[in-house]
């Protein structure tokens, strides 16, 4: 089975990410698609395992195998967590909907470390651009501000929201280079400080719910090997899969 077939025939969840999900799209914005596929369980019985991720087959498309996706989400990887909170869902079968229902199980205080570490790496790249060229890559600066805002609000509320809402115009002004770099730096520093303070009082648990996520993964693998995942014609019929705990 080719990687393209895995994405085409076994995707359980797909969404639009990037500017179109963040509420920052303009006329020239690309459409970035992300997805999760469930490789058939028998493929793991071979020496040659199925891929953990697949690029394509469409342009700007990237998909993870379910287990790898869950591993990254449990580590509070920002890019993966945001996929589960996209407001633009293109496909979700029964397993995809159950994955979405687990969004809260992945979240923990670890998000502060992972988001801030990622933001720090991006900040260093921007600083290097300023030293070398006299200005940052403004689009990257905009997205870093968005990420830091998302991190702060996640820690404050315990919920991840990726649409920028009322901050759209201000962030797009950064993208157009209409905000000075010192002002952008000040904005980033303020968001970082607010995220650090929010960590002390966040309602998020110390660790994600590994057991709940693992239970879902095991049931998905079992259902796959038992041949219980044929798609329903209207994807609305609900049946109990005997012995698996899955509904379809």
C-alpha distance (Angstrom), angle and dihedral (degrees) to the residues before:
residue distance angle dihedral
X1 . . .
X2 3.79 . .
X3 3.81 123.6 .
X4 3.80 88.7 -113.4
X5 3.82 90.4 55.6
X6 3.80 91.1 50.3
X7 3.79 90.3 56.0
X8 3.79 95.1 40.4
X9 3.82 98.1 45.5
X10 3.80 105.7 25.3
X11 3.80 107.4 38.5
X12 3.80 110.8 131.9
X13 3.80 97.6 178.8
X14 3.79 135.4 18.6
X15 3.77 133.6 170.0
X16 3.79 144.5 166.4
X17 3.78 116.5 -101.9
X18 3.80 136.5 175.5
X19 3.78 123.7 52.8
X20 3.79 93.7 -17.8
X21 3.80 90.9 59.5
X22 3.79 94.8 39.9
X23 3.80 94.2 54.0
X24 3.81 91.0 -113.8
X25 3.80 100.5 107.1
X26 3.78 121.0 136.3
X27 3.79 130.6 -178.2
X28 3.81 93.3 -81.8
X29 3.82 97.3 44.9
X30 3.80 118.7 128.0
X31 3.80 122.0 -129.3
X32 3.80 107.7 -118.3
X33 3.79 114.2 -163.2
X34 3.79 126.0 -162.9
X35 3.78 128.8 -177.0
X36 3.78 149.3 169.7
X37 3.80 123.8 -132.8
X38 3.80 130.2 -170.2
X39 3.79 109.6 -137.8
X40 3.84 109.9 -145.0
X41 3.78 108.4 -95.8
X42 3.84 95.7 -123.8
X43 3.81 89.3 64.2
X44 3.82 88.4 69.6
X45 3.81 91.4 59.8
X46 3.80 90.9 71.2
X47 3.79 128.6 81.7
X48 3.80 88.4 -119.7
X49 3.81 103.2 66.2
X50 3.81 124.5 -157.9
X51 3.81 115.7 -96.7
X52 3.80 120.3 -87.1
X53 3.81 89.6 -138.7
X54 3.79 139.6 7.1
X55 3.79 130.4 -151.0
X56 3.80 113.0 -146.2
X57 2.93 145.4 -48.7
X58 3.82 83.6 -175.1
X59 3.79 122.9 42.0
X60 3.81 115.0 -87.8
X61 3.83 90.2 14.2
X62 3.80 124.9 132.1
X63 3.81 129.3 169.2
X64 3.79 136.4 -174.8
X65 3.79 128.6 -150.2
X66 3.80 107.9 -113.2
X67 3.80 96.7 -109.7
X68 3.81 93.6 50.1
X69 3.79 90.7 46.0
X70 3.80 91.4 52.6
X71 3.81 91.9 47.1
X72 3.81 91.5 54.0
X73 3.80 93.3 43.3
X74 3.80 91.2 51.4
X75 3.81 87.1 55.0
X76 3.82 87.2 53.7
X77 3.80 92.7 -118.0
X78 3.84 103.4 -175.0
X79 3.81 97.1 -139.4
X80 3.79 93.0 49.5
X81 3.79 96.2 43.8
X82 3.80 90.2 51.0
X83 3.81 90.3 55.3
X84 3.79 89.4 62.4
X85 3.80 90.1 54.2
X86 3.79 100.8 46.3
X87 3.81 112.3 135.7
X88 3.82 88.6 -148.4
X89 3.81 107.6 70.2
X90 3.80 113.0 174.3
X91 3.81 99.6 179.4
X92 3.79 137.4 7.9
X93 3.80 122.4 163.0
X94 3.80 122.4 -171.5
X95 3.80 92.9 -72.2
X96 3.77 91.2 43.7
X97 3.78 90.4 54.1
X98 3.80 90.9 49.2
X99 3.80 89.1 50.0
X100 3.80 89.0 53.6
X101 3.79 90.0 49.9
X102 3.83 87.6 58.5
X103 3.80 94.6 59.1
X104 3.78 92.8 111.1
X105 3.81 92.5 49.6
X106 3.80 90.9 65.7
X107 3.79 97.2 50.8
X108 3.80 122.4 95.2
X109 3.78 143.4 141.8
X110 3.79 86.3 -82.8
X111 3.80 85.8 81.9
X112 3.79 88.5 78.9
X113 3.81 91.5 59.8
X114 3.79 96.9 42.6
X115 3.79 97.0 43.3
X116 3.80 93.2 44.3
X117 3.82 92.6 46.0
X118 3.80 90.9 51.1
X119 3.80 91.2 45.5
X120 3.80 90.3 50.0
X121 3.79 91.3 55.1
X122 3.79 91.3 50.3
X123 3.81 91.5 46.6
X124 3.80 91.4 54.5
X125 3.79 90.2 53.3
X126 3.79 91.0 51.0
X127 3.80 91.4 48.6
X128 3.80 89.8 51.0
X129 3.80 90.7 52.2
X130 3.80 91.0 50.8
X131 3.80 91.2 51.2
X132 3.79 93.0 46.9
X133 3.80 102.9 35.7
X134 3.79 105.0 17.0
X135 3.81 93.6 -115.1
X136 3.80 138.3 53.3
X137 3.77 127.1 -118.6
X138 3.76 94.3 -88.7
X139 3.81 95.9 -154.1
X140 3.80 89.6 56.4
X141 3.80 90.4 47.5
X142 3.80 89.5 53.6
X143 3.80 92.7 51.8
X144 3.80 92.1 47.1
X145 3.80 90.0 54.9
X146 3.80 88.8 49.2
X147 3.80 91.5 50.9
X148 3.79 93.8 49.0
X149 3.79 90.5 49.0
X150 3.80 90.3 50.3
X151 3.81 90.8 49.3
X152 3.80 93.1 50.2
X153 3.80 93.4 47.9
X154 3.81 92.4 46.1
X155 3.79 91.2 54.2
X156 3.79 92.2 45.8
X157 3.81 97.8 47.1
X158 3.80 105.9 20.8
X159 3.80 89.1 -125.4
X160 3.79 128.1 102.0
X161 3.80 115.6 -135.3
X162 3.77 118.8 176.1
X163 3.81 103.1 -179.0
X164 3.80 108.1 97.8
X165 3.79 93.8 -145.2
X166 3.79 113.0 179.5
X167 3.81 92.3 8.2
X168 3.83 92.0 69.2
X169 3.81 98.3 98.6
X170 3.78 94.1 43.9
X171 3.80 92.6 49.0
X172 3.79 93.3 46.9
X173 3.80 88.2 52.6
X174 3.81 87.0 58.8
X175 3.80 90.3 50.1
X176 3.82 89.8 53.5
X177 3.81 91.0 51.2
X178 3.79 93.1 -114.2
X179 3.81 94.2 128.8
X180 3.79 119.1 70.5
X181 3.77 118.6 -114.5
X182 3.84 92.7 -119.7
X183 3.81 89.1 54.8
X184 3.80 90.8 48.2
X185 3.82 90.1 48.9
X186 3.79 90.2 50.9
X187 3.80 90.5 49.9
X188 3.82 91.5 50.1
X189 3.80 92.3 48.3
X190 3.80 91.7 50.4
X191 3.80 92.1 50.2
X192 3.79 90.9 48.0
X193 3.81 91.5 51.5
X194 3.80 91.5 47.6
X195 3.82 91.0 50.1
X196 3.81 90.6 49.9
X197 3.80 91.7 51.5
X198 3.81 92.4 45.5
X199 3.79 90.6 56.7
X200 3.80 90.7 69.5
X201 3.81 93.7 58.5
X202 3.80 103.0 27.0
X203 3.81 117.3 138.8
X204 3.82 89.3 -141.4
X205 3.82 116.8 114.3
X206 3.78 120.8 -110.9
X207 3.79 92.6 -112.0
X208 3.81 135.9 16.1
X209 3.80 121.9 -103.1
X210 3.82 98.8 -95.6
X211 3.80 93.7 169.6
X212 3.79 94.3 55.8
X213 3.79 92.9 47.8
X214 3.79 93.1 45.7
X215 3.80 90.8 50.6
X216 3.80 88.9 55.0
X217 3.81 92.2 48.8
X218 3.82 93.5 48.7
X219 3.80 91.9 49.3
X220 3.79 90.8 48.7
X221 3.81 91.6 51.4
X222 3.82 91.6 46.7
X223 3.79 92.5 48.8
X224 3.80 90.4 49.7
X225 3.78 94.4 53.2
X226 3.80 91.4 46.3
X227 3.78 90.9 53.2
X228 3.79 94.4 -118.3
X229 3.79 98.0 135.3
X230 3.80 104.9 78.9
X231 3.78 106.2 139.3
X232 3.78 117.9 -104.3
X233 3.85 111.8 -125.2
X234 3.78 93.4 -121.9
X235 3.85 96.1 20.7
X236 3.80 88.7 -136.2
X237 3.82 102.6 92.7
X238 3.80 110.8 104.6
X239 3.80 119.8 -151.7
X240 3.79 132.4 164.6
X241 3.81 112.2 -117.6
X242 3.79 103.7 -138.2
X243 3.80 112.1 -112.7
X244 3.79 96.8 -5.5
X245 3.79 104.6 81.1
X246 3.80 89.7 -134.6
X247 3.78 124.1 126.0
X248 3.76 123.5 -148.9
